[in-house]
Amino acid sequence: MRLAAVAAALPSRRVSNADILEMVREHSAAVIEGDLDEAVKKVRFWLAYCGSENRR
């Protein structure tokens, strides 16, 4: 058996860390129990820890 071709696709939308933090604030404000600012701070840390500024 031989492979005839290999294909890959990337999503066209590019999302920055700032965009993700904004989405977390927007969608979590009504449902989070506790300090939203602290939660966003933790998400910011983990996004920075991953080392990527943008995601697809």
Contacts in CASP RR format, 6 or more apart in sequence:
PFRMAT RR
TARGET T0000
AUTHOR 0000-0000-0000
METHOD contacts of the structure
MODEL  1
MRLAAVAAALPSRRVSNADILEMVREHSAAVIEGDLDEAVKKVRFWLAYC
GSENRR
10 56 0 8 1.000
11 56 0 8 1.000
12 56 0 8 1.000
13 56 0 8 1.000
14 54 0 8 1.000
14 55 0 8 1.000
14 56 0 8 1.000
15 54 0 8 1.000
15 55 0 8 1.000
15 56 0 8 1.000
16 53 0 8 1.000
16 54 0 8 1.000
16 55 0 8 1.000
17 44 0 8 1.000
17 47 0 8 1.000
17 48 0 8 1.000
17 52 0 8 1.000
17 53 0 8 1.000
17 54 0 8 1.000
20 43 0 8 1.000
20 47 0 8 1.000
20 55 0 8 1.000
21 40 0 8 1.000
21 43 0 8 1.000
21 44 0 8 1.000
21 47 0 8 1.000
24 39 0 8 1.000
24 40 0 8 1.000
24 43 0 8 1.000
25 36 0 8 1.000
25 40 0 8 1.000
28 36 0 8 1.000
28 39 0 8 1.000
29 36 0 8 1.000
32 39 0 8 1.000
END
